[in-house]
């Protein structure tokens, strides 16, 4: 698996790459427009729109780049730099990634796995600091290419990773209040409070059928 080619969409290189991606799959534009509009329209609070949906259902919804119909996310992989890569059972050729803990980990990158093996292209539309995203992307797509990840099984568990210590009462209380206001359609999402200076190793619960996401 080659390293993913990632550019920010607001750079000359990123605009060229985006046009190339649209040439392969024009419906990517609808995905990007949907995600960015949801980010803007989200009410203020600690939890972002997609995180709320994950707490409620273990998946979030986007329009399919192939049909325009709404589809849902499947399992995910979270890297040592806290970027999380979400796959889609009904659109296996795309991946959305969240990164940038300073903003609460919004969805900020869209990847396209081209038909030829080992070619991954992605545009970032969030933070312009891409080094940590790029490092995690290489590991994520290597994991996705291994046999255990080839098929996307039904979701069996979910974990939310809070990047602050549970002893931080103000943040923990705000998170608890927002969670209490949500509807829960499936089993509750497990909470993992982690606060490790610098980089940390990949999470042990990265596995097919499991969705993890950072807060």
Buried (B, 14 or more C-beta within 10 A) or exposed (E): BEEBBBBBBEEEEBBEBBEBBBEBBEBBEBBBEBBBEBBEEBEEBBBBBBBBBBBBBBBBBBBBBBEEEEBBBBBBBBBBBBBBBBBBBBBBBBBBBBBBBEEBBBBBBBBBBBEEEEEBBBBBBBBEEBEBBBBBBBBBBBBBBEEEBEEBBEBEBBBBBBBBEBEBEEBBEBBEEBBEEBEEEEEEBEBBBBEEEEEBEBBEBBBBBBBBBBB
